[in-house]
């Protein structure tokens, strides 16, 4: 028990993790020792002491949203003359319009995108629930151009890495952060998010 408490303190004070992260790690430890308590009855009392370690209360801040002009500035930052920037631009446009999570965007496959009548994207969301999100006509046009330029099998990712595999969640988050930082330096007054298709640049080798 002492070792577990020292580990939790190390998370907060040594590694600088948030209370929410500390509680998540503790929940994993609790789940493991519930299994141990059932599998090894002789260790039940020790498991009970660990299961009695409480979670800490944490404050939940308000959820912030970006405005339409901020979203348009973000989508407009990539240089459309390069392959990577066009991928980022299409990814950002889909993210802004659909609200898909990072993991849902990076695992999105070509077969999950329907661009005909009733255009939408399908994804396996939180709680392993299938979700369908409709697409606007301008997003459909950009996606059509992108998928035409980026051919592949139905099981291939919609937004691949430069090597053709799945874009990692960290890489995606880094690209979005870079675009966000650049967008903060660009004034943008247009209130409508509308992007027209453009010619795609050369894919890196």
QUILINFEN-V109389 format. One record per residue. OMEGA is omega in degrees with one decimal (NA if undefined). Layout:
BEGIN
omega = (OMEGA & OMEGA)
END
This chain:
BEGIN
omega = (-180.0 & 179.5 & 179.0 & 179.8 & 177.5 & 177.6 & -179.9 & 176.9 & 177.9 & 178.6 & -175.8 & -171.3 & -180.0 & -177.7 & 178.2 & 177.9 & -179.9 & 177.1 & 179.0 & 177.7 & 177.9 & 179.3 & 178.3 & 177.8 & 179.5 & 178.1 & 177.3 & 178.0 & 178.4 & -179.6 & 180.0 & -176.4 & 169.6 & 177.3 & 179.8 & -178.8 & 179.1 & -175.6 & -177.6 & -177.7 & -178.9 & -179.5 & -172.7 & -177.4 & 177.8 & 178.3 & -179.9 & 178.5 & 179.7 & 179.4 & 179.9 & 177.5 & -173.3 & 170.7 & 178.1 & 175.4 & 178.3 & -179.5 & 177.7 & -179.8 & 179.0 & 177.3 & -178.1 & 180.0 & 175.5 & 179.9 & 179.2 & -179.9 & 177.2 & 178.0 & 179.4 & 177.1 & 179.1 & -179.5 & -176.1 & -176.9 & -177.2 & 176.0 & -171.7 & -179.9 & -179.1 & -178.2 & -177.6 & -179.4 & 176.9 & 175.2 & 179.9 & -179.3 & 179.4 & 178.8 & -179.6 & -179.5 & 178.2 & -179.6 & -178.5 & -175.2 & -175.0 & -176.6 & 178.5 & 176.3 & -179.9 & -177.8 & 179.9 & 177.9 & -176.0 & 179.2 & 179.8 & -179.5 & -178.9 & -179.2 & 179.2 & -176.5 & 178.3 & -173.4 & 177.3 & 176.3 & -176.2 & -176.6 & -179.0 & 171.8 & 177.6 & 175.3 & 175.3 & -171.9 & -178.5 & -177.8 & 179.7 & 177.4 & 177.9 & -177.7 & 176.4 & -178.9 & -179.3 & -179.2 & 174.8 & -176.9 & -179.5 & 177.3 & 176.6 & -178.8 & -179.9 & 178.9 & 177.7 & 178.6 & -177.7 & -178.1 & 176.4 & 179.0 & -175.4 & -176.9 & 179.2 & 178.4 & -177.7 & -178.8 & -179.6 & 179.2 & 177.1 & -178.5 & -176.4 & 171.4 & -179.7 & 178.5 & 175.8 & 179.5 & 178.7 & 174.0 & -178.9 & 179.7 & 179.4 & 179.6 & 178.9 & 179.9 & 179.4 & 179.6 & 179.5 & 178.9 & 178.2 & 179.1 & 179.2 & 179.7 & 179.1 & -179.2 & -179.1 & 179.9 & -175.6 & 176.0 & -177.3 & -174.7 & -176.0 & -176.6 & -178.3 & 177.7 & 179.0 & -177.4 & 179.4 & 179.2 & 177.3 & 177.8 & -175.1 & 179.3 & -177.5 & 179.9 & 179.0 & 178.9 & NA)
END
